[in-house]
Amino acid sequence: MGADWGVSRPLVDAGWADYRYQVGQTGSTVAPRVLISFGVSGAIQHLAGMGRSECIVAVNQDATAPIFSVAHYGIVADCIDIIKEWLNQCKGTK
């Protein structure tokens, strides 16, 4: 798949991830073919680091989250539920 992962600043600030994974104005700029965003609100600083992505899929339970203004596809749902279902679907394709 050639996938990698990144996080928003609040996760780095909380100590859940190392700074090297931070995407945004004060972190890295990424431009993948597909970026899947789980639970990211879409602060302008974070959007600055991901805006050149070819296709953005956003999952957030807040239908008014700013991330949806830049997403090509949006899913209004709890990201944990979506991740669980995605993993179940992946297990079935092996």
HUURWO-V7028 format. One record per pair of residues at least 24 apart in sequence whose ideal C-beta (glycine too) atoms are under 8 Angstrom apart, sorted by the first residue. I is the first residue (numbers start at 1). J is the second residue. D is the distance in Angstrom with one decimal. If there is no record, write none. Layout:
((I J D) (I J D))
//
This chain:
((4 32 7.9) (6 30 6.2) (8 40 5.3) (8 41 7.9) (8 43 7.3) (8 46 5.0) (9 43 7.8) (9 45 6.9) (9 46 7.0) (23 49 4.2) (23 50 5.7) (24 48 6.1) (24 49 4.0) (24 50 7.7) (25 49 6.3) (37 67 5.9) (37 71 7.3) (38 79 4.0) (38 82 7.2) (38 83 6.5) (39 79 4.3) (40 65 7.8) (40 67 5.4) (41 65 4.9) (41 66 6.4) (41 67 6.2) (42 66 3.5) (42 67 3.1) (42 68 7.2) (42 69 7.0) (42 70 6.9))
//
